[in-house]
Amino acid sequence: MNRAFGLSLAAHALLALWLWQDPQFNFGTNKNETANAMQTRTISEGELQKLVRKNQQTQVVQSEDSIKTDKFIPNLNEKTFLAKQNQYVDRNTRAPKVGDHKNVLKEGLPPVENLFKLPANDSEMKLHAKNDSTDAPKGKTHNFSQRKPASIGDGLSATDDYLPDMAIGANTLLNTQEYIFASFYERIREKLKHQWQRLLRLELEGLARKGAPPFQGERITKLRIFMDQNGDVKTIHKVGTAGYEELDKAAVDAFRVASPFPNPPTAMIEKEKGTLQIDWHFVVQGSPNGMRVRVERRDSL
């Protein structure tokens, strides 16, 4: 009896050993998958930049000053835009309102570094007076646990950047990499926007007088602008039409009227030709609630 039991135990042990070593058999775990799951490697700076460029957009956008980061930390799960500063966010979002760039996130808040400090107790923290780094008057507290960005400050967040595939959020917060020419693009936008809106209004009024029905959806005029070293517009190429001659004309005329754009960065000028090139897209969005206008500035990276 004992001998039979011993032989049975030995047989089962041999069978278990054979099954364990057989690559065709496993206990719900693939050896290759397990090995791969545990592998790690350090990538080089060059490989990192390739991954960044894969997600990087050539669009130059406005960004939020209050969450500037000293060093570029790429979020490879989000598109990376070009802006005047490095900015890291968990998720790209844009404000629902169309207008000059404004994030209410930075209005009425204490200094950014204080947002990462624990409040005085479990539910309250002191607010600093506007433009003042000292403590707020006694009794002025804010329920930190219930704070919502859309409810802070006056008005609503807004942007006129064209970000069609971006999720709607309380503020426009984008994953951005510092771009040395961003301030020049911003100077162009400031000088151009009023001229374009004025000329666009005149053209739309002309269309209405002709009995043209209001259009719906997006109409985009895409221009390639060539300037000289003084910022004078020399040539305008229309590389995409809005489908209405009047809309295209307003965009072209706006650049001609707003020119020159002084002090263009020397590094942007092609030495052989003595000119610099930028791409600028004028977006008009028609809806039953009226017209909205946006811009898209692109670099030739």
C-alpha positions in Angstrom: 0.0 0.0 0.0 2.7 2.4 1.0 4.8 1.3 -2.0 1.8 2.1 -4.4 1.3 5.4 -2.8 5.0 6.3 -3.2 5.0 5.3 -6.8 1.9 7.4 -7.5 3.4 10.4 -5.8 6.6 10.1 -7.8 4.6 9.8 -11.0 2.6 13.0 -10.3 5.8 14.8 -9.4 7.4 13.8 -12.7 4.3 14.9 -14.6 4.2 18.3 -12.9 7.9 18.9 -13.7 7.4 18.0 -17.4 4.4 20.3 -17.7 6.2 23.1 -16.0 9.1 22.9 -18.5 6.9 22.4 -21.6 6.7 25.8 -23.5 3.3 24.8 -24.9 1.8 24.7 -21.5 1.4 27.5 -18.9 -0.8 28.3 -16.0 -2.5 31.4 -17.5 0.8 33.3 -17.9 2.7 33.8 -21.1 6.4 33.7 -20.4 7.2 36.1 -23.2 4.5 38.6 -21.9 5.9 38.4 -18.4 9.4 39.0 -19.6 8.3 42.0 -21.7 6.3 43.5 -18.9 9.3 43.6 -16.7 11.7 45.1 -19.2 12.7 48.7 -18.9 15.2 50.8 -20.8 16.4 54.4 -20.7 15.9 56.3 -23.9 18.4 58.9 -25.2 17.7 62.6 -25.5 17.6 62.1 -29.3 14.9 59.4 -29.0 12.9 61.6 -26.7 13.0 64.5 -29.2 11.8 62.2 -31.9 8.8 61.2 -29.8 8.1 64.8 -29.0 8.2 65.8 -32.7 5.8 63.0 -33.5 3.2 64.7 -31.3 4.3 68.3 -31.9 2.1 70.7 -33.8 3.5 73.6 -35.8 0.7 75.7 -34.5 1.7 78.7 -32.4 -0.8 79.3 -29.5 -1.3 81.5 -26.6 -0.6 79.9 -23.2 -1.3 80.4 -19.5 1.4 82.3 -17.7 0.5 81.1 -14.2 1.4 77.5 -14.8 4.7 78.1 -16.6 7.3 75.3 -16.1 11.0 76.1 -16.0 12.0 73.0 -17.9 10.2 71.4 -20.9 8.6 68.2 -19.6 6.9 66.6 -22.6 3.5 64.9 -22.0 3.7 62.3 -24.8 0.0 61.5 -24.3 -1.0 64.9 -25.5 -0.3 67.0 -28.6 2.5 69.6 -28.0 2.0 73.1 -29.3 4.5 76.0 -29.7 4.1 78.9 -27.4 6.1 81.6 -25.6 6.8 79.3 -22.6 7.0 75.7 -21.5 3.7 74.4 -20.1 2.8 70.9 -18.9 -0.8 69.8 -18.5 -2.4 66.4 -18.0 -4.9 67.1 -20.7 -5.2 69.7 -23.4 -8.4 71.7 -23.2 -9.9 74.9 -24.7 -12.3 77.5 -23.3 -15.8 77.4 -24.9 -16.0 81.2 -25.3 -14.5 82.8 -28.4 -12.5 86.0 -27.8 -9.2 87.4 -26.8 -7.2 84.9 -24.8 -8.2 84.9 -21.2 -8.1 82.3 -18.4 -10.1 83.1 -15.3 -8.0 80.6 -13.5 -5.4 83.2 -12.7 -7.8 85.9 -11.4 -8.5 86.2 -7.7 -6.2 83.3 -6.8 -3.2 83.3 -4.4 0.3 82.9 -5.9 0.6 79.7 -7.8 3.1 78.2 -5.3 0.5 78.5 -2.5 -1.9 76.3 -4.4 0.3 73.4 -3.7 0.5 74.0 0.1 -1.9 72.4 2.5 -4.7 74.7 3.6 -4.8 75.9 7.2 -7.5 73.3 8.0 -9.2 70.5 6.1 -11.6 72.7 4.1 -10.4 76.3 4.0 -7.5 78.3 2.8 -6.8 82.0 2.9 -7.1 84.1 -0.3 -4.7 86.8 -1.1 -6.0 90.2 -2.0 -5.7 91.0 -5.8 -2.2 92.0 -6.8 -1.0 91.5 -3.2 1.1 88.7 -1.9 0.1 89.2 1.8 -2.6 87.5 3.6 -6.2 88.5 2.8 -8.2 90.4 5.4 -9.5 88.4 8.3 -12.5 86.3 7.6 -11.9 86.2 3.9 -11.7 82.5 3.2 -12.5 80.1 0.4 -13.7 76.6 0.4 -10.8 75.0 -1.3 -12.4 71.6 -1.6 -15.3 73.0 -3.7 -13.2 75.3 -5.9 -14.1 75.2 -9.6 -11.9 77.1 -12.2 -14.9 78.4 -14.1 -16.2 80.1 -11.0 -13.1 82.0 -10.1 -12.6 85.6 -11.1 -14.7 87.8 -13.3 -16.1 86.8 -16.6 -15.5 83.6 -18.5 -12.3 82.1 -20.1 -11.9 82.7 -23.8 -9.6 82.0 -26.7 -9.5 82.9 -30.4 -7.0 80.1 -31.2 -8.4 77.6 -33.7 -8.4 74.3 -31.8 -11.1 72.2 -33.5 -10.2 68.8 -32.0 -9.6 70.0 -28.5 -11.8 69.0 -25.5 -13.9 71.8 -24.0 -12.7 72.8 -20.5 -13.1 75.7 -18.1 -9.8 77.2 -19.4 -7.5 77.0 -22.4 -4.6 74.9 -21.0 -2.3 73.3 -23.5 0.8 71.2 -23.5 3.4 73.6 -25.0 7.1 73.9 -25.7 8.9 77.3 -25.6 9.2 78.8 -29.0 11.6 81.8 -29.4 9.5 83.4 -32.2 6.1 83.2 -30.4 6.2 86.9 -29.3 6.6 88.0 -32.9 3.5 86.0 -33.9 1.6 87.6 -31.0 2.7 91.1 -32.2 1.3 90.3 -35.6 -2.0 89.0 -34.1 -2.4 92.2 -32.1 -1.9 94.5 -35.1 -3.9 92.3 -37.5 -7.0 91.3 -35.6 -8.9 94.6 -35.6 -8.2 95.2 -39.3 -9.4 91.8 -40.2 -12.6 92.0 -38.2 -13.4 95.4 -39.6 -12.8 94.3 -43.2 -14.6 91.0 -42.6 -17.7 92.9 -41.3 -17.8 95.1 -44.4 -17.6 92.1 -46.7 -20.3 90.2 -44.8 -22.6 93.2 -45.0 -21.9 93.3 -48.8 -22.9 89.7 -49.1 -26.1 90.3 -47.1 -27.0 93.2 -49.5 -26.6 90.9 -52.4 -29.2 88.5 -50.8 -26.6 85.8 -50.0 -27.9 83.4 -47.3 -25.9 83.2 -44.1 -23.4 80.3 -44.3 -23.1 77.6 -41.8 -20.0 75.7 -40.6 -16.3 76.7 -40.9 -14.8 78.7 -43.7 -11.0 78.9 -43.7 -8.8 81.2 -45.7 -5.2 79.9 -45.7 -2.4 82.4 -46.5 1.3 82.2 -46.8 2.9 85.5 -46.1 6.4 86.7 -47.3 7.9 89.7 -45.5 11.2 91.5 -45.9 13.7 92.2 -43.1 11.8 95.4 -42.2 8.5 93.5 -41.7 6.9 94.8 -44.9 4.5 92.3 -46.5 5.9 91.7 -50.1 3.9 88.7 -51.3 0.8 86.9 -50.2 0.0 83.4 -51.5 -3.5 82.0 -51.0 -3.0 78.3 -50.3 -6.5 77.6 -49.2 -9.9 79.3 -49.9 -12.9 79.8 -47.7 -15.1 79.2 -50.6 -16.3 82.8 -50.6 -14.3 85.4 -52.5 -15.3 88.1 -50.0 -13.9 86.2 -47.0 -10.6 85.5 -48.8 -10.4 89.2 -49.8 -10.9 90.4 -46.2 -8.0 88.2 -45.0 -5.6 89.3 -47.8 -6.5 93.0 -47.4 -6.1 92.7 -43.6 -2.4 91.8 -44.0 -1.8 94.5 -46.6 -3.4 97.2 -44.4 -1.8 96.1 -41.2 1.7 95.8 -42.7 4.5 96.5 -41.7 5.2 94.3 -38.7 8.4 95.8 -37.4 11.4 94.1 -35.9 11.0 90.6 -37.3 13.5 88.1 -35.7 16.7 88.0 -37.7 16.8 84.2 -37.3 13.5 83.9 -39.2 14.9 85.6 -42.3 16.3 83.5 -45.1 19.7 85.0 -45.9 19.7 84.2 -49.6 16.3 85.6 -50.2 16.2 88.3 -47.5 12.6 87.3 -46.7 10.7 85.4 -44.0 7.7 83.2 -44.4 4.7 82.6 -42.1 1.4 80.7 -42.5 -1.7 82.3 -41.2 -5.2 80.8 -41.3 -8.4 82.9 -40.9 -11.3 80.9 -39.6 -14.9 82.1 -39.8 -17.5 79.9 -38.1 -21.2 80.4 -39.0 -24.0 79.2 -36.8 -27.6 80.1 -36.1 -26.3 82.2 -33.2 -24.1 84.3 -35.4 -20.5 84.5 -36.6 -17.4 83.7 -34.7 -13.8 84.3 -35.8 -10.6 82.5 -34.9 -7.0 82.4 -36.1 -4.4 79.7 -36.6 -0.7 80.6 -36.8 1.7 78.0 -38.1 5.4 77.7 -38.2 7.3 76.0 -41.0 9.2 73.5 -38.7 
